[in-house]
Amino acid sequence: MKKTSIIAVLFLTVAAAITSCRQAAAPADDGFVKCQDGGFVLNGKPYRYVGTNFWYGAILGSEGQGGDRERLSRELDQLHALGLDNLRILVGSDGQRGVTSKVEPTLQEAPGVYNDTILAGLDYLLQEMGRRGMKAVLYLNNSWEWSGGYGFYLEHAGCGPTPMPNEAGYQAFMHHVAQYAANERAHELFYDYVRFILGRTNRYTGLAYTDDPAIMSWQIGNEPRAFSDEGKPAFARWLSEASALIRELDGRHLISIGSEGIVGCEGDSALYAQVSADPNIDYLNAHVWPLNWQWTDKDSLLERVDISCQKTAEYVGRHVALARELKKPLVIEEFGYPRDGFIFTPGSPTEGRDRYYDFMFSLIVDQPEVCGCNFWGWGGEARPVHEQWQVGDPYSGDPAQEQQGLNSVFSCDSTTLTIIKRYNDQFRK
């Protein structure tokens, strides 16, 4: 056995021992989701779920711009009735308002300067989810432009404004944000934010965030990437530092990366295995995007469903194998498929999406390593006003940089909801 292989085995052994000790120390019935024997448990029972992405939940829970607590209550009630009790949510957007293709209102307007109405919205959201027995997966950063994240921290670390993809193209954007992986000043600004959020107490429940069982997991970010081969070592170090900080601040909640999986590691399966094996990372993530990854195209969505399903099975299978090796749960926490004909209108046909969803659920329901999935995303009762989101428009599952209605599952999408409900019942057996 090579020296490097021996070191890798020792690392995985130590990681497993640390995780096992951490899990064993916690009471079995305290309402917190835990990892045990390669799966999730909740109150001593196996926990598997079909959930959704509800990125705008904290904004909807606020009483300022964009807030609508009555709608939030209705949405949570409908999600709960469907069994969609696990919601993946953006903690908050970063930067100035008025930027096309970026979510607003923002939470962190400048480093350390916070919009209290969004903090109140997050507090309120967690209170309402807790009342319904729902669980939140909260992501703290974003590599993409739509909520600030990498670009925000780089700008305040002295790297200048971030070129926005809708103006300069994604190559220019990715070249710029590739600086984040090794920029220690940008990391420190992010760590200050992490300390602030995890150090808060909910104004409505009186619970410290670190003591709130409505939170299932902290995620380092939404789809964090190195964005270059040269940046991969620094990227891995940053993820390790960030997860260690979160663990230092909060010993009760789970931690995950928020990664797309191998694609999010520049196609490097060894890098994905390395960052997933970190002892502070409790479970693995993978995202699947047939359109974005060119497994299908907007002109042949129905014709290429089967090809998309085949490639999905191959991609998910690679992550299942690693989850089995690491003895950690896997969550497919983002996947989506556009409506037929690349039409965005609620109520328009969704035959291709329904076929894809049905395949995805059938693929993972009998895989014990896959303990959860969150489709992207919940549009609920929103009815888009413009194809490009504008201030005052209702929030849907599609962030501001995407066509409104592109991947949203709306409350009127009865065939899709029937499939979701059917498989959710199977996951819960």
C-alpha beads as a LAMMPS data file, in Angstrom:
LAMMPS data file: protein, C-alpha beads

429 atoms
428 bonds

1 atom types
1 bond types

-500.0 500.0 xlo xhi
-500.0 500.0 ylo yhi
-500.0 500.0 zlo zhi

Masses

1 110.0

Atoms # bond

1 1 1 0.000 0.000 0.000
2 1 1 1.351 3.436 -0.954
3 1 1 2.167 5.971 1.719
4 1 1 -0.534 8.319 0.404
5 1 1 -3.113 5.540 0.619
6 1 1 -2.157 4.803 4.240
7 1 1 -2.563 8.476 5.116
8 1 1 -5.958 8.585 3.397
9 1 1 -7.147 5.524 5.334
10 1 1 -5.966 6.998 8.629
11 1 1 -7.699 10.291 7.815
12 1 1 -11.002 8.559 7.111
13 1 1 -10.688 6.449 10.265
14 1 1 -10.082 9.499 12.452
15 1 1 -12.903 11.377 10.714
16 1 1 -15.326 8.527 11.380
17 1 1 -14.259 8.298 15.032
18 1 1 -14.739 12.029 15.611
19 1 1 -18.158 11.960 13.957
20 1 1 -19.203 8.877 15.946
21 1 1 -18.186 10.457 19.260
22 1 1 -20.001 13.676 18.423
23 1 1 -23.187 11.817 17.528
24 1 1 -23.078 9.513 20.552
25 1 1 -22.859 12.452 22.958
26 1 1 -26.186 13.945 21.862
27 1 1 -29.571 12.876 23.300
28 1 1 -31.621 10.757 20.906
29 1 1 -34.921 12.647 21.269
30 1 1 -33.924 16.321 21.317
31 1 1 -35.453 17.152 17.919
32 1 1 -32.096 17.564 16.158
33 1 1 -31.314 15.622 12.981
34 1 1 -28.191 13.488 13.461
35 1 1 -26.058 11.096 11.443
36 1 1 -25.876 7.452 12.418
37 1 1 -24.623 4.409 10.501
38 1 1 -24.506 6.253 7.203
39 1 1 -28.018 7.711 7.515
40 1 1 -30.006 10.432 9.261
41 1 1 -31.963 9.914 12.472
42 1 1 -34.496 12.182 14.130
43 1 1 -35.664 11.447 17.665
44 1 1 -34.145 8.005 17.429
45 1 1 -35.872 7.051 14.168
46 1 1 -34.563 7.000 10.578
47 1 1 -35.106 10.316 8.810
48 1 1 -35.473 10.397 5.015
49 1 1 -37.252 13.084 3.080
50 1 1 -38.350 14.719 -0.115
51 1 1 -38.025 18.460 0.379
52 1 1 -37.621 21.546 -1.740
53 1 1 -35.600 24.699 -2.208
54 1 1 -37.289 27.753 -0.731
55 1 1 -34.461 30.263 -1.032
56 1 1 -36.643 33.347 -0.477
57 1 1 -38.185 32.183 2.829
58 1 1 -36.412 34.736 5.043
59 1 1 -37.401 37.615 2.750
60 1 1 -41.019 36.452 2.740
61 1 1 -40.927 36.281 6.544
62 1 1 -39.879 39.913 6.895
63 1 1 -42.101 42.951 7.344
64 1 1 -40.083 45.136 4.981
65 1 1 -39.598 45.155 1.214
66 1 1 -40.675 41.799 -0.208
67 1 1 -42.171 40.568 3.046
68 1 1 -45.510 38.758 3.111
69 1 1 -46.094 36.776 6.287
70 1 1 -49.605 35.780 5.267
71 1 1 -48.263 34.230 2.069
72 1 1 -45.447 32.575 4.035
73 1 1 -47.984 30.946 6.339
74 1 1 -50.017 29.661 3.401
75 1 1 -46.931 28.345 1.635
76 1 1 -45.655 26.540 4.734
77 1 1 -49.082 24.994 5.296
78 1 1 -49.224 23.695 1.726
79 1 1 -45.643 22.399 1.861
80 1 1 -46.365 20.647 5.144
81 1 1 -49.539 19.089 3.722
82 1 1 -47.455 17.681 0.847
83 1 1 -44.916 16.293 3.302
84 1 1 -42.279 18.773 2.105
85 1 1 -40.950 19.462 5.589
86 1 1 -37.280 19.989 4.678
87 1 1 -36.552 23.377 3.125
88 1 1 -33.206 24.596 1.802
89 1 1 -33.028 28.351 2.389
90 1 1 -30.697 31.290 1.712
91 1 1 -29.730 33.050 4.952
92 1 1 -29.437 36.356 3.119
93 1 1 -28.208 38.219 0.064
94 1 1 -25.151 40.516 0.113
95 1 1 -24.382 43.954 -1.272
96 1 1 -26.176 47.004 -2.534
97 1 1 -29.664 46.969 -3.944
98 1 1 -30.595 47.830 -7.495
99 1 1 -28.341 45.308 -9.252
100 1 1 -30.143 43.526 -12.091
101 1 1 -30.038 39.746 -11.692
102 1 1 -29.378 39.906 -7.943
103 1 1 -31.833 39.066 -5.166
104 1 1 -33.038 41.932 -3.032
105 1 1 -33.571 43.209 -0.441
106 1 1 -30.143 42.283 0.803
107 1 1 -29.270 41.200 4.327
108 1 1 -25.607 42.252 4.490
109 1 1 -25.427 45.643 2.833
110 1 1 -21.711 46.066 3.618
111 1 1 -19.404 43.890 5.732
112 1 1 -20.885 43.880 9.240
113 1 1 -23.806 46.138 8.255
114 1 1 -27.062 44.175 8.449
115 1 1 -30.648 44.791 7.402
116 1 1 -32.577 43.958 10.562
117 1 1 -35.838 43.416 8.706
118 1 1 -34.327 40.364 6.960
119 1 1 -32.909 39.084 10.253
120 1 1 -36.419 39.397 11.686
121 1 1 -37.710 37.554 8.634
122 1 1 -35.298 34.688 9.236
123 1 1 -36.292 34.582 12.904
124 1 1 -39.957 34.497 11.981
125 1 1 -39.447 31.835 9.337
126 1 1 -37.636 29.546 11.784
127 1 1 -40.347 30.074 14.378
128 1 1 -43.069 29.132 11.898
129 1 1 -41.149 26.127 10.609
130 1 1 -40.543 24.951 14.162
131 1 1 -44.255 25.150 14.921
132 1 1 -44.922 22.809 11.997
133 1 1 -42.067 20.408 12.764
134 1 1 -40.194 21.426 9.619
135 1 1 -36.406 21.455 9.162
136 1 1 -34.257 24.169 7.547
137 1 1 -30.984 23.754 5.691
138 1 1 -29.410 27.217 5.771
139 1 1 -26.671 28.211 3.343
140 1 1 -24.331 31.032 4.252
141 1 1 -22.517 31.942 1.025
142 1 1 -22.956 31.666 -2.738
143 1 1 -20.432 31.282 -5.520
144 1 1 -22.923 32.677 -8.053
145 1 1 -23.939 36.255 -8.663
146 1 1 -27.582 36.127 -7.673
147 1 1 -27.093 36.724 -3.947
148 1 1 -23.653 38.368 -3.706
149 1 1 -21.430 35.867 -1.909
150 1 1 -17.990 35.401 -3.499
151 1 1 -18.216 38.629 -5.516
152 1 1 -19.320 40.680 -2.516
153 1 1 -16.458 39.499 -0.317
154 1 1 -13.878 39.969 -3.086
155 1 1 -15.015 43.518 -3.750
156 1 1 -14.618 44.420 -0.074
157 1 1 -11.251 42.645 -0.007
158 1 1 -9.996 45.109 -2.607
159 1 1 -10.473 43.124 -5.836
160 1 1 -12.808 45.594 -7.495
161 1 1 -16.389 45.201 -8.731
162 1 1 -17.505 41.795 -9.946
163 1 1 -18.379 41.641 -13.657
164 1 1 -21.972 40.496 -13.820
165 1 1 -22.708 37.585 -16.162
166 1 1 -25.734 39.247 -17.761
167 1 1 -23.428 42.043 -18.949
168 1 1 -19.935 40.552 -19.240
169 1 1 -20.728 36.849 -19.674
170 1 1 -20.121 33.907 -17.352
171 1 1 -16.489 33.391 -18.397
172 1 1 -15.554 36.876 -17.187
173 1 1 -17.542 36.364 -14.004
174 1 1 -15.953 32.994 -13.222
175 1 1 -12.459 34.252 -13.975
176 1 1 -12.988 37.044 -11.441
177 1 1 -14.535 34.985 -8.641
178 1 1 -11.828 32.325 -9.009
179 1 1 -9.790 34.705 -6.843
180 1 1 -11.969 33.851 -3.858
181 1 1 -10.440 30.416 -3.229
182 1 1 -7.122 31.876 -2.040
183 1 1 -8.164 35.344 -0.852
184 1 1 -7.708 35.281 2.912
185 1 1 -9.158 38.762 3.421
186 1 1 -12.371 37.727 1.650
187 1 1 -12.465 34.602 3.828
188 1 1 -12.122 36.631 7.015
189 1 1 -15.017 38.867 6.011
190 1 1 -17.104 35.745 5.438
191 1 1 -16.038 34.260 8.774
192 1 1 -17.163 37.450 10.532
193 1 1 -20.562 36.951 8.929
194 1 1 -20.659 33.298 10.029
195 1 1 -19.836 34.299 13.613
196 1 1 -22.598 36.897 13.557
197 1 1 -25.314 34.606 12.183
198 1 1 -24.469 31.595 14.338
199 1 1 -24.181 33.827 17.401
200 1 1 -27.717 35.151 17.128
201 1 1 -30.779 34.490 19.289
202 1 1 -34.221 34.312 17.689
203 1 1 -36.247 37.314 18.830
204 1 1 -39.548 35.417 18.630
205 1 1 -38.675 32.074 20.200
206 1 1 -35.875 33.172 22.545
207 1 1 -33.766 30.266 21.263
208 1 1 -30.140 30.732 20.343
209 1 1 -29.696 29.641 16.745
210 1 1 -27.243 27.005 17.954
211 1 1 -30.013 25.527 20.147
212 1 1 -32.822 25.577 17.583
213 1 1 -33.934 22.126 16.340
214 1 1 -35.799 23.760 13.440
215 1 1 -32.358 24.061 11.823
216 1 1 -31.142 20.757 10.394
217 1 1 -27.865 21.907 8.890
218 1 1 -25.558 24.802 8.178
219 1 1 -24.137 24.850 4.674
220 1 1 -20.949 26.672 3.804
221 1 1 -22.509 27.957 0.625
222 1 1 -24.621 27.427 -2.422
223 1 1 -22.549 25.540 -4.982
224 1 1 -19.104 26.652 -3.800
225 1 1 -16.477 26.136 -6.493
226 1 1 -12.770 26.756 -7.000
227 1 1 -13.483 27.977 -10.563
228 1 1 -9.965 26.940 -11.665
229 1 1 -7.648 23.966 -11.457
230 1 1 -4.972 26.142 -9.872
231 1 1 -7.337 27.144 -7.096
232 1 1 -8.339 23.640 -6.033
233 1 1 -5.851 23.237 -3.141
234 1 1 -6.816 26.631 -1.700
235 1 1 -10.490 25.820 -2.202
236 1 1 -10.130 22.617 -0.196
237 1 1 -8.315 24.487 2.596
238 1 1 -11.049 27.124 2.732
239 1 1 -13.826 24.536 3.004
240 1 1 -11.912 22.826 5.807
241 1 1 -11.381 26.117 7.657
242 1 1 -15.004 27.160 7.233
243 1 1 -16.415 23.845 8.444
244 1 1 -14.035 23.875 11.440
245 1 1 -15.225 27.372 12.378
246 1 1 -18.889 26.368 12.127
247 1 1 -18.199 23.285 14.251
248 1 1 -16.396 25.426 16.857
249 1 1 -19.403 27.749 17.053
250 1 1 -22.094 25.070 16.930
251 1 1 -21.636 21.511 18.112
252 1 1 -25.289 20.482 17.734
253 1 1 -26.199 21.004 14.090
254 1 1 -25.052 19.119 11.025
255 1 1 -22.658 20.719 8.541
256 1 1 -22.474 20.215 4.796
257 1 1 -20.792 21.965 1.892
258 1 1 -23.692 22.749 -0.444
259 1 1 -21.717 21.322 -3.363
260 1 1 -22.940 20.271 -6.784
261 1 1 -20.712 17.246 -6.267
262 1 1 -18.036 16.264 -8.746
263 1 1 -19.118 18.949 -11.220
264 1 1 -18.690 21.529 -8.452
265 1 1 -15.112 20.334 -7.928
266 1 1 -14.078 21.127 -11.515
267 1 1 -14.908 17.552 -12.493
268 1 1 -12.270 16.259 -10.069
269 1 1 -13.693 13.236 -8.236
270 1 1 -10.615 12.998 -6.002
271 1 1 -11.101 16.580 -4.831
272 1 1 -14.775 15.895 -4.129
273 1 1 -13.818 12.824 -2.106
274 1 1 -11.223 14.835 -0.185
275 1 1 -13.548 17.671 0.841
276 1 1 -16.404 15.266 1.614
277 1 1 -14.176 13.171 3.900
278 1 1 -13.417 16.125 6.165
279 1 1 -14.399 15.171 9.757
280 1 1 -16.504 18.305 10.153
281 1 1 -18.602 17.529 7.058
282 1 1 -21.473 15.313 8.190
283 1 1 -23.068 14.458 4.859
284 1 1 -22.539 14.730 1.122
285 1 1 -24.408 16.885 -1.390
286 1 1 -24.948 16.600 -5.122
287 1 1 -26.910 18.753 -7.566
288 1 1 -28.137 17.682 -11.014
289 1 1 -28.918 20.162 -13.815
290 1 1 -29.592 18.520 -17.207
291 1 1 -30.185 21.805 -19.054
292 1 1 -27.267 23.727 -17.546
293 1 1 -24.950 20.772 -18.163
294 1 1 -26.152 20.421 -21.774
295 1 1 -27.664 16.958 -21.380
296 1 1 -30.733 18.508 -22.950
297 1 1 -31.533 21.787 -24.667
298 1 1 -34.492 24.128 -24.701
299 1 1 -35.615 22.974 -28.164
300 1 1 -35.739 19.240 -27.363
301 1 1 -36.740 18.978 -23.718
302 1 1 -39.239 16.174 -24.301
303 1 1 -37.085 14.345 -26.822
304 1 1 -34.041 14.294 -24.521
305 1 1 -35.678 13.319 -21.232
306 1 1 -34.396 9.738 -21.540
307 1 1 -30.832 10.902 -22.225
308 1 1 -31.040 13.241 -19.244
309 1 1 -32.257 10.381 -17.069
310 1 1 -29.451 8.094 -18.215
311 1 1 -26.779 10.698 -17.451
312 1 1 -28.460 11.473 -14.129
313 1 1 -28.282 7.811 -13.121
314 1 1 -24.578 7.717 -13.949
315 1 1 -23.841 10.925 -12.064
316 1 1 -25.859 10.034 -8.972
317 1 1 -24.318 6.562 -8.957
318 1 1 -20.798 7.976 -8.612
319 1 1 -21.858 9.937 -5.537
320 1 1 -23.735 7.007 -4.009
321 1 1 -20.558 4.923 -4.265
322 1 1 -18.526 7.556 -2.418
323 1 1 -21.205 8.000 0.253
324 1 1 -21.107 4.253 0.827
325 1 1 -17.299 4.329 1.093
326 1 1 -17.301 7.250 3.541
327 1 1 -20.322 5.911 5.457
328 1 1 -21.988 9.307 5.240
329 1 1 -25.502 10.191 4.037
330 1 1 -26.001 11.736 0.594
331 1 1 -28.605 14.385 -0.251
332 1 1 -29.513 15.281 -3.849
333 1 1 -30.403 18.796 -2.839
334 1 1 -30.942 20.485 -6.202
335 1 1 -32.409 19.214 -9.441
336 1 1 -34.758 20.729 -11.942
337 1 1 -36.156 20.474 -15.442
338 1 1 -37.913 23.187 -17.495
339 1 1 -41.515 23.094 -18.597
340 1 1 -42.422 21.718 -22.021
341 1 1 -41.516 23.974 -24.931
342 1 1 -39.317 26.125 -22.669
343 1 1 -42.460 27.981 -21.616
344 1 1 -42.493 29.625 -18.177
345 1 1 -46.219 30.180 -17.583
346 1 1 -47.783 28.467 -14.537
347 1 1 -50.251 25.861 -15.687
348 1 1 -48.451 25.144 -18.962
349 1 1 -47.615 21.470 -19.691
350 1 1 -44.944 19.708 -17.635
351 1 1 -44.758 16.256 -19.254
352 1 1 -40.949 16.349 -19.539
353 1 1 -40.476 17.593 -16.005
354 1 1 -42.895 15.014 -14.621
355 1 1 -41.041 12.221 -16.391
356 1 1 -37.717 13.509 -15.085
357 1 1 -38.983 13.929 -11.510
358 1 1 -40.544 10.475 -11.577
359 1 1 -37.244 8.993 -12.740
360 1 1 -35.175 10.888 -10.166
361 1 1 -37.386 9.836 -7.271
362 1 1 -37.549 6.232 -8.458
363 1 1 -33.759 6.205 -8.823
364 1 1 -33.043 7.249 -5.260
365 1 1 -35.982 5.972 -3.194
366 1 1 -34.439 2.511 -2.840
367 1 1 -30.864 3.777 -2.388
368 1 1 -30.220 3.719 1.372
369 1 1 -27.246 6.059 0.968
370 1 1 -29.542 8.781 -0.432
371 1 1 -31.310 10.052 2.654
372 1 1 -32.930 13.123 1.185
373 1 1 -33.583 15.248 -1.868
374 1 1 -34.710 18.838 -2.409
375 1 1 -36.093 19.687 -5.846
376 1 1 -35.533 23.186 -7.209
377 1 1 -37.629 24.953 -6.479
378 1 1 -40.870 25.895 -4.795
379 1 1 -42.793 28.626 -6.653
380 1 1 -46.017 28.031 -4.745
381 1 1 -48.673 30.636 -5.276
382 1 1 -46.369 33.076 -7.104
383 1 1 -47.498 34.054 -10.580
384 1 1 -44.603 35.758 -12.403
385 1 1 -45.260 39.230 -13.784
386 1 1 -42.123 39.635 -15.902
387 1 1 -39.734 37.119 -17.441
388 1 1 -36.849 38.993 -15.761
389 1 1 -37.621 39.560 -12.080
390 1 1 -38.219 43.181 -11.081
391 1 1 -38.560 44.780 -7.670
392 1 1 -42.135 44.280 -6.478
393 1 1 -42.672 41.055 -8.413
394 1 1 -43.595 37.973 -6.365
395 1 1 -40.747 35.634 -5.425
396 1 1 -40.718 32.242 -7.081
397 1 1 -38.323 29.315 -7.118
398 1 1 -36.271 31.072 -9.799
399 1 1 -33.768 33.665 -8.528
400 1 1 -33.484 37.039 -10.218
401 1 1 -30.902 36.002 -12.828
402 1 1 -33.151 33.312 -14.336
403 1 1 -36.398 33.416 -16.258
404 1 1 -39.261 33.493 -13.793
405 1 1 -41.010 30.152 -14.093
406 1 1 -37.996 28.310 -15.531
407 1 1 -37.696 25.674 -12.796
408 1 1 -40.449 26.644 -10.372
409 1 1 -43.032 24.134 -9.209
410 1 1 -46.205 26.148 -8.687
411 1 1 -49.209 25.288 -6.556
412 1 1 -51.265 24.756 -9.745
413 1 1 -48.862 22.106 -11.130
414 1 1 -51.108 19.261 -10.032
415 1 1 -49.422 16.426 -11.961
416 1 1 -45.987 17.312 -10.594
417 1 1 -47.324 17.663 -7.056
418 1 1 -48.995 14.253 -7.295
419 1 1 -45.650 12.653 -8.169
420 1 1 -43.888 14.485 -5.339
421 1 1 -46.492 13.456 -2.783
422 1 1 -46.453 9.812 -3.900
423 1 1 -42.707 9.454 -3.569
424 1 1 -42.575 11.425 -0.333
425 1 1 -44.904 8.816 1.164
426 1 1 -42.490 6.091 -0.003
427 1 1 -39.463 7.872 1.463
428 1 1 -41.191 8.039 4.825
429 1 1 -41.919 4.290 5.029

Bonds

1 1 1 2
2 1 2 3
3 1 3 4
4 1 4 5
5 1 5 6
6 1 6 7
7 1 7 8
8 1 8 9
9 1 9 10
10 1 10 11
11 1 11 12
12 1 12 13
13 1 13 14
14 1 14 15
15 1 15 16
16 1 16 17
17 1 17 18
18 1 18 19
19 1 19 20
20 1 20 21
21 1 21 22
22 1 22 23
23 1 23 24
24 1 24 25
25 1 25 26
26 1 26 27
27 1 27 28
28 1 28 29
29 1 29 30
30 1 30 31
31 1 31 32
32 1 32 33
33 1 33 34
34 1 34 35
35 1 35 36
36 1 36 37
37 1 37 38
38 1 38 39
39 1 39 40
40 1 40 41
41 1 41 42
42 1 42 43
43 1 43 44
44 1 44 45
45 1 45 46
46 1 46 47
47 1 47 48
48 1 48 49
49 1 49 50
50 1 50 51
51 1 51 52
52 1 52 53
53 1 53 54
54 1 54 55
55 1 55 56
56 1 56 57
57 1 57 58
58 1 58 59
59 1 59 60
60 1 60 61
61 1 61 62
62 1 62 63
63 1 63 64
64 1 64 65
65 1 65 66
66 1 66 67
67 1 67 68
68 1 68 69
69 1 69 70
70 1 70 71
71 1 71 72
72 1 72 73
73 1 73 74
74 1 74 75
75 1 75 76
76 1 76 77
77 1 77 78
78 1 78 79
79 1 79 80
80 1 80 81
81 1 81 82
82 1 82 83
83 1 83 84
84 1 84 85
85 1 85 86
86 1 86 87
87 1 87 88
88 1 88 89
89 1 89 90
90 1 90 91
91 1 91 92
92 1 92 93
93 1 93 94
94 1 94 95
95 1 95 96
96 1 96 97
97 1 97 98
98 1 98 99
99 1 99 100
100 1 100 101
101 1 101 102
102 1 102 103
103 1 103 104
104 1 104 105
105 1 105 106
106 1 106 107
107 1 107 108
108 1 108 109
109 1 109 110
110 1 110 111
111 1 111 112
112 1 112 113
113 1 113 114
114 1 114 115
115 1 115 116
116 1 116 117
117 1 117 118
118 1 118 119
119 1 119 120
120 1 120 121
121 1 121 122
122 1 122 123
123 1 123 124
124 1 124 125
125 1 125 126
126 1 126 127
127 1 127 128
128 1 128 129
129 1 129 130
130 1 130 131
131 1 131 132
132 1 132 133
133 1 133 134
134 1 134 135
135 1 135 136
136 1 136 137
137 1 137 138
138 1 138 139
139 1 139 140
140 1 140 141
141 1 141 142
142 1 142 143
143 1 143 144
144 1 144 145
145 1 145 146
146 1 146 147
147 1 147 148
148 1 148 149
149 1 149 150
150 1 150 151
151 1 151 152
152 1 152 153
153 1 153 154
154 1 154 155
155 1 155 156
156 1 156 157
157 1 157 158
158 1 158 159
159 1 159 160
160 1 160 161
161 1 161 162
162 1 162 163
163 1 163 164
164 1 164 165
165 1 165 166
166 1 166 167
167 1 167 168
168 1 168 169
169 1 169 170
170 1 170 171
171 1 171 172
172 1 172 173
173 1 173 174
174 1 174 175
175 1 175 176
176 1 176 177
177 1 177 178
178 1 178 179
179 1 179 180
180 1 180 181
181 1 181 182
182 1 182 183
183 1 183 184
184 1 184 185
185 1 185 186
186 1 186 187
187 1 187 188
188 1 188 189
189 1 189 190
190 1 190 191
191 1 191 192
192 1 192 193
193 1 193 194
194 1 194 195
195 1 195 196
196 1 196 197
197 1 197 198
198 1 198 199
199 1 199 200
200 1 200 201
201 1 201 202
202 1 202 203
203 1 203 204
204 1 204 205
205 1 205 206
206 1 206 207
207 1 207 208
208 1 208 209
209 1 209 210
210 1 210 211
211 1 211 212
212 1 212 213
213 1 213 214
214 1 214 215
215 1 215 216
216 1 216 217
217 1 217 218
218 1 218 219
219 1 219 220
220 1 220 221
221 1 221 222
222 1 222 223
223 1 223 224
224 1 224 225
225 1 225 226
226 1 226 227
227 1 227 228
228 1 228 229
229 1 229 230
230 1 230 231
231 1 231 232
232 1 232 233
233 1 233 234
234 1 234 235
235 1 235 236
236 1 236 237
237 1 237 238
238 1 238 239
239 1 239 240
240 1 240 241
241 1 241 242
242 1 242 243
243 1 243 244
244 1 244 245
245 1 245 246
246 1 246 247
247 1 247 248
248 1 248 249
249 1 249 250
250 1 250 251
251 1 251 252
252 1 252 253
253 1 253 254
254 1 254 255
255 1 255 256
256 1 256 257
257 1 257 258
258 1 258 259
259 1 259 260
260 1 260 261
261 1 261 262
262 1 262 263
263 1 263 264
264 1 264 265
265 1 265 266
266 1 266 267
267 1 267 268
268 1 268 269
269 1 269 270
270 1 270 271
271 1 271 272
272 1 272 273
273 1 273 274
274 1 274 275
275 1 275 276
276 1 276 277
277 1 277 278
278 1 278 279
279 1 279 280
280 1 280 281
281 1 281 282
282 1 282 283
283 1 283 284
284 1 284 285
285 1 285 286
286 1 286 287
287 1 287 288
288 1 288 289
289 1 289 290
290 1 290 291
291 1 291 292
292 1 292 293
293 1 293 294
294 1 294 295
295 1 295 296
296 1 296 297
297 1 297 298
298 1 298 299
299 1 299 300
300 1 300 301
301 1 301 302
302 1 302 303
303 1 303 304
304 1 304 305
305 1 305 306
306 1 306 307
307 1 307 308
308 1 308 309
309 1 309 310
310 1 310 311
311 1 311 312
312 1 312 313
313 1 313 314
314 1 314 315
315 1 315 316
316 1 316 317
317 1 317 318
318 1 318 319
319 1 319 320
320 1 320 321
321 1 321 322
322 1 322 323
323 1 323 324
324 1 324 325
325 1 325 326
326 1 326 327
327 1 327 328
328 1 328 329
329 1 329 330
330 1 330 331
331 1 331 332
332 1 332 333
333 1 333 334
334 1 334 335
335 1 335 336
336 1 336 337
337 1 337 338
338 1 338 339
339 1 339 340
340 1 340 341
341 1 341 342
342 1 342 343
343 1 343 344
344 1 344 345
345 1 345 346
346 1 346 347
347 1 347 348
348 1 348 349
349 1 349 350
350 1 350 351
351 1 351 352
352 1 352 353
353 1 353 354
354 1 354 355
355 1 355 356
356 1 356 357
357 1 357 358
358 1 358 359
359 1 359 360
360 1 360 361
361 1 361 362
362 1 362 363
363 1 363 364
364 1 364 365
365 1 365 366
366 1 366 367
367 1 367 368
368 1 368 369
369 1 369 370
370 1 370 371
371 1 371 372
372 1 372 373
373 1 373 374
374 1 374 375
375 1 375 376
376 1 376 377
377 1 377 378
378 1 378 379
379 1 379 380
380 1 380 381
381 1 381 382
382 1 382 383
383 1 383 384
384 1 384 385
385 1 385 386
386 1 386 387
387 1 387 388
388 1 388 389
389 1 389 390
390 1 390 391
391 1 391 392
392 1 392 393
393 1 393 394
394 1 394 395
395 1 395 396
396 1 396 397
397 1 397 398
398 1 398 399
399 1 399 400
400 1 400 401
401 1 401 402
402 1 402 403
403 1 403 404
404 1 404 405
405 1 405 406
406 1 406 407
407 1 407 408
408 1 408 409
409 1 409 410
410 1 410 411
411 1 411 412
412 1 412 413
413 1 413 414
414 1 414 415
415 1 415 416
416 1 416 417
417 1 417 418
418 1 418 419
419 1 419 420
420 1 420 421
421 1 421 422
422 1 422 423
423 1 423 424
424 1 424 425
425 1 425 426
426 1 426 427
427 1 427 428
428 1 428 429
